[in-house]
């Protein structure tokens, strides 16, 4: 009996053809679902925070003393949107502002004690979801996925 060759799924002995758009969309869908669940839990809990508010709070946690202009440049959002975002975070007591020593017109922003508590809640929720997301994967599968994602990131970094 002759052995049949699967020419549809194996091109010249290589791995099956992959739809790159579909693959990248799957990565995006996983992250979208992760963030949606993370922020749903925060909205239902003690902290009502939108995704953008959490991102802004995280930015100032990583860059204490940064300015509104620096967040605009980092995020690519328009000045008005960032101004409203910062105003909301300040009203809730999550951000504190102090005048720049060299130029009193510039406001330096830092996360308050209340903001740090929210940051901790966001991080804890993220860790909890991360653990749940990979619970069904073996250590080997996790390592393989991490390696493959790093390879994708490296390839994107190397593009002109």
Secondary structure, 3 states (H helix, E strand, C coil): CCCCCCCCCCCCCCCCCCCHHHHHHHHHHHHHHHHHHHHHHHHHCCCCCCHHHHHHHHHHHHCCCECHHHHHHHHCCCHHHHHHHHHHHHHCCCEEEEECCCCCCCEEEEECHHHHHHHHHHHHHHHHHHHHHHCCCCHHHHHHHHHHHHHHHHHHHCCC
